[in-house]
Amino acid sequence: MNAVTPINLGEMRIGGGSPLILIAGSCVIESEQHAASLAGRLAEIARRLRIPFVFKASYDKANRTSGRSFRGPGLDEGLRVLAEIKARLGVPVLTDIHDVEQARPAADVADVLQIPAFLSRQTDLIVAAAKTGRIVNIKKGQFLAPDDVEHAVAKAVDAGNPRVIVTERGTSFGYHNLIVDMRAFPMIRGRGTPVIFDVTHSLQLPGGGDGVTAGLAEYIEPLASAGVAAGVDGVFLEVHEEPARAKSDAQNALRLDLVEPLLHRLMAIDAIVKTAEAHATNG
């Protein structure tokens, strides 16, 4: 089993016994005003709790269930919005890319480039992201076993970039359902890669609505608690002030006013886990 090597992101560190990090934001940039407001409120919560925070939002959701669904403002406008948020709040930002040509312009703004789960075997995309030098967050495909993802990680490392994290977001379990195997977290971390738990996407019911993805947001707290107890390095949350009005992933997003209470719980669990790990290491 390999020790997890921490990855530096500005003043924060991901993995290797570092504090639990929060990656949170809206699924897609709905408007500049909405993204800026949400980012500001999340940053305020993170500062109050002293939890490292990365704001996430997509400029384009290219994998919506229906071709009629809202996709976002597009590359140029979306990156402009993210750049404004980053400059104003001083927080790192994460966004996903869908093709090779998006890697370089996205890297000019984003601190973390995300490979979507459905594209986690796309070699050229991973290599292009890696060559930017930014941290690469590989979403583990719903069709991959935990040990399969090491091959995706190797593609980035072989391209000269060891700054890779893996995000678990559930595994396909029959029609319209996902399940999270808690063994996945130590399996992936055992190969030396920091692991983030995408709690809210794991509660999707893909395609379970009429042309939309349904979800089970009522189970965010127990699932997040179990993942942190299993030893993840951070949590990834889709957040919205009024999830029912969200333009993407409405049924599995966490309501903004529930973020702080949830983080209090998760940070307490994380402290217990890290204390136990320290005792085990020190014999």
C-alpha positions in Angstrom: 0.0 0.0 0.0 1.4 3.4 -1.0 1.2 6.4 1.2 -0.9 9.3 -0.2 1.3 12.1 -1.3 -0.3 15.4 -0.5 -0.9 17.8 -3.4 -0.3 21.5 -3.0 -3.1 23.9 -4.1 -2.1 27.4 -3.1 -2.0 27.5 0.7 -4.0 24.3 1.0 -2.9 20.7 0.7 -5.0 17.8 -0.5 -4.4 14.3 1.0 -1.6 12.9 3.1 -3.3 13.6 6.4 -4.2 17.2 5.5 -7.5 18.7 6.6 -10.7 17.6 4.8 -11.3 19.9 1.9 -14.6 21.1 0.5 -15.2 21.3 -3.2 -18.7 22.9 -3.7 -20.8 25.0 -5.9 -23.5 24.8 -8.5 -23.6 22.1 -11.1 -23.6 24.6 -13.9 -23.1 28.4 -14.1 -26.7 29.6 -14.2 -25.8 33.3 -14.4 -23.0 35.5 -13.3 -25.0 36.9 -10.5 -26.0 33.5 -9.2 -22.5 32.0 -9.4 -20.9 35.0 -7.7 -23.5 35.0 -4.9 -23.3 31.3 -4.2 -19.5 31.3 -4.3 -19.4 34.2 -1.8 -21.7 32.5 0.6 -19.8 29.2 0.4 -16.5 31.0 0.9 -17.9 32.7 4.0 -19.0 29.4 5.5 -15.6 27.9 4.7 -13.7 30.8 6.4 -16.0 30.6 9.4 -15.3 26.8 9.8 -11.7 27.1 8.6 -12.1 24.4 6.1 -10.1 24.6 2.8 -12.5 25.5 0.0 -12.5 25.1 -3.8 -15.4 26.6 -5.8 -16.7 24.4 -8.6 -19.1 25.1 -11.5 -19.3 24.1 -15.1 -19.4 26.5 -18.1 -20.9 23.7 -20.2 -22.7 20.5 -19.2 -22.2 18.5 -22.3 -23.7 15.3 -20.9 -27.2 16.3 -20.0 -29.9 13.6 -20.3 -31.9 15.6 -22.8 -30.7 17.8 -25.6 -33.3 20.3 -24.5 -31.7 20.8 -21.1 -29.8 23.9 -20.0 -26.1 23.5 -20.6 -24.6 26.7 -19.4 -23.1 29.9 -20.8 -20.3 28.3 -22.8 -16.5 28.3 -22.6 -15.7 32.0 -23.0 -18.4 33.5 -20.9 -18.2 30.7 -18.3 -14.4 31.1 -17.9 -14.9 34.9 -17.6 -17.3 34.4 -14.7 -15.0 31.9 -12.9 -12.1 34.3 -13.3 -14.1 37.1 -11.7 -15.1 34.9 -8.8 -11.5 33.7 -8.3 -10.1 37.3 -8.4 -12.8 38.7 -6.1 -12.9 36.0 -3.4 -9.3 34.7 -3.7 -10.5 31.0 -3.8 -9.3 28.3 -6.2 -11.8 27.2 -8.8 -12.5 23.8 -10.5 -14.3 23.2 -13.8 -14.7 20.3 -16.1 -13.5 20.0 -19.7 -15.0 17.8 -22.5 -12.6 18.0 -25.3 -8.9 18.5 -25.9 -9.3 22.1 -27.2 -10.8 23.2 -23.9 -7.9 22.2 -21.8 -5.5 25.2 -22.3 -8.1 28.0 -22.1 -9.7 26.4 -19.0 -6.3 26.0 -17.4 -5.7 29.7 -17.8 -8.4 30.3 -15.2 -9.1 27.0 -13.3 -6.8 25.6 -10.7 -8.2 22.2 -11.1 -9.3 20.6 -14.4 -11.9 17.9 -14.0 -12.4 14.9 -16.3 -16.1 13.9 -16.3 -16.9 10.4 -15.3 -18.2 9.4 -18.7 -14.9 10.6 -20.2 -12.6 9.0 -17.6 -11.1 6.6 -20.2 -10.5 9.3 -22.8 -6.7 9.2 -23.1 -6.2 12.4 -25.2 -8.4 14.4 -22.8 -6.6 13.3 -19.7 -3.2 13.9 -21.4 -4.2 17.3 -22.5 -5.4 18.3 -19.0 -2.2 16.9 -17.5 0.1 18.8 -19.8 -1.4 22.1 -18.6 0.3 21.5 -15.3 -3.0 22.1 -13.4 -4.3 19.6 -10.9 -6.3 17.0 -12.7 -9.4 15.6 -11.0 -10.5 12.4 -12.6 -14.1 11.4 -11.9 -14.2 7.6 -11.6 -16.6 6.4 -14.3 -19.8 4.7 -13.1 -18.6 1.7 -15.1 -15.2 1.4 -13.5 -14.1 -0.8 -10.6 -11.9 1.0 -8.0 -8.7 -0.6 -9.1 -9.4 0.3 -12.8 -9.0 4.0 -12.2 -5.2 3.6 -11.6 -4.9 3.3 -15.4 -6.5 6.7 -15.9 -4.2 8.2 -13.2 -1.2 6.7 -15.0 -2.1 8.5 -18.2 -1.7 11.8 -16.5 1.4 10.9 -14.6 3.0 9.5 -17.7 2.3 12.8 -19.4 4.5 14.4 -16.8 1.9 15.5 -14.2 1.7 13.7 -10.8 -0.8 16.2 -9.5 -3.8 13.9 -9.8 -6.8 13.3 -7.5 -9.6 10.8 -8.0 -13.3 11.5 -7.2 -15.7 8.7 -6.5 -19.3 9.4 -7.6 -21.0 6.0 -7.4 -21.2 2.9 -9.6 -24.0 1.9 -11.9 -26.4 -0.5 -10.1 -29.1 -1.6 -12.3 -31.3 0.9 -14.2 -31.5 4.5 -12.9 -29.5 3.8 -9.7 -26.0 4.2 -8.3 -24.3 2.7 -5.3 -21.2 3.7 -3.4 -18.9 0.9 -2.4 -17.1 2.2 0.7 -14.2 -0.2 0.0 -13.4 2.0 -3.0 -11.9 4.8 -0.9 -9.1 2.8 0.8 -8.6 0.9 -2.5 -7.9 4.0 -4.4 -6.0 5.8 -1.6 -3.9 2.6 -1.2 -2.4 3.4 -4.6 -1.2 6.7 -3.4 -3.8 9.0 -4.9 -5.9 11.5 -2.8 -9.6 10.7 -3.0 -12.6 13.0 -3.0 -16.1 11.9 -2.4 -18.7 13.4 -4.8 -21.7 12.8 -2.4 -24.4 14.6 -4.3 -23.7 13.0 -7.8 -23.6 9.6 -6.0 -27.3 10.2 -5.1 -28.4 10.7 -8.7 -30.9 8.4 -10.4 -29.4 8.8 -13.9 -32.2 9.3 -16.4 -34.7 8.4 -13.7 -37.0 11.4 -14.6 -38.7 12.2 -17.8 -35.7 13.3 -19.8 -33.9 14.5 -16.6 -31.8 13.0 -13.9 -33.7 12.4 -10.7 -32.0 12.2 -7.3 -32.2 11.4 -3.6 -30.9 14.5 -1.8 -32.5 13.3 1.5 -29.6 10.9 1.9 -26.7 13.4 1.6 -25.9 13.5 5.3 -25.7 9.7 6.0 -23.8 9.0 2.8 -21.3 11.9 3.3 -20.8 10.8 6.9 -20.0 7.2 5.9 -17.6 8.4 3.2 -15.7 10.7 5.6 -15.6 7.9 8.2 -14.0 5.7 5.5 -11.2 8.2 5.2 -11.7 10.4 2.1 -9.5 13.5 1.6 -12.4 15.8 0.7 -16.1 16.1 -0.2 -17.6 17.4 -3.4 -21.1 18.9 -3.1 -23.6 20.3 -5.6 -25.2 23.3 -3.7 -28.1 25.6 -4.5 -30.1 28.1 -2.5 -33.3 26.6 -3.9 -32.6 23.1 -5.4 -36.0 22.8 -6.9 -35.2 25.8 -9.1 -31.7 24.6 -10.1 -31.1 24.3 -13.8 -29.2 21.1 -13.4 -29.2 18.3 -10.8 -32.1 19.8 -8.9 -33.1 16.6 -7.2 -29.7 15.7 -5.7 -28.3 19.2 -4.8 -27.8 20.2 -1.1 -29.7 23.2 0.0 -27.3 26.0 0.9 -28.6 26.5 4.5 -27.8 22.8 5.2 -24.1 23.1 4.2 -22.7 24.5 7.5 -24.5 21.9 9.8 -23.3 19.1 7.5 -19.7 20.4 7.5 -19.7 20.6 11.3 -20.7 16.9 11.4 -18.2 15.9 8.7 -15.3 17.8 10.3 -16.0 16.1 13.6 -15.9 12.7 12.0 -12.8 13.5 10.0 -11.0 14.5 13.3 -11.8 11.1 14.8 -10.5 9.3 11.7 -7.3 11.3 11.6 -6.7 10.7 15.3 -7.2 7.0 14.8 -4.8 7.0 11.8 -2.2 8.9 13.8 -2.4 6.4 16.7 -2.1 3.5 14.2 0.9 5.0 12.5 2.7 5.8 15.8 2.0 2.3 17.1 
